Amino acid sequence: MVRVEGYEILIGRGDKENDRLTFEVAESADVWMHVGGGTPGSHVVIRNPERQKSLPESVIESAAALAAWYSKARNARFVDVHVCRVADVSKPRGAEPGKVSLSKYKRVRVRPAAPLEEREPSED
């Protein structure tokens, strides 16, 4: 778990943990994200206990940068990340762990970035 501006950001590590995070831990009003283009990576969830209609863009961008970091696109200059409410994520019947379908989403383009606690002092 990572905190950004007081918001909890949860990161799945592996397909089974991604499924558990998305379908068992996350609430419908939480914000869900994953790198676009079918690139393997972590499911990332921003907790939204106050059920706010929208979260600060700075929090969305920070979490999207983490989603990009915890993906096979980590070394790309920029990465497109799909962002939606958890309520817009579903599991297709018979799909493998980690595979989901999105009913609607927006796209955020970010630079991959490690969590602050994992960065080298020169990265700040």
C-alpha positions, 0 to 999 in steps of 0.5 A, a space after each residue: 500500500 502506498 499513500 498519496 495526498 492521504 489516499 490509499 493506493 493498493 497494488 496487485 502483484 501477480 494475476 491471482 492477487 490482481 483478481 483478489 484486489 479487484 473483485 474482493 478487496 476493492 469497493 465499487 466507488 474505488 478507482 481502478 487502473 491498469 496499463 492499456 494495450 494488453 500489456 501485462 501489469 498490476 491492477 492498481 486501486 485508489 480507495 475512495 471511502 468518501 465515494 467522491 465523484 472525482 479524485 484529484 488529478 494529481 492522485 490519479 496521475 501518481 497512481 497511474 504512474 505506479 500502474 505503469 511502473 508495475 507493468 511490462 511497460 516500465 521502461 517506456 517513456 510514456 504509458 497509456 493507463 486505463 482508469 475507471 471505477 471498480 464498478 466498471 470492471 468485470 470478469 469475463 466468464 472463463 477468463 484467466 486470472 488477471 483478465 478483465 473487461 471494462 465497460 467504460 474508462 478514460 485514458 491517462 498518459 504518464 511516465 512510469 514512476 516507482 513509489 517514493 520509498 523505492 526511488 534512488 535519492 537522485 530520482 527525486 
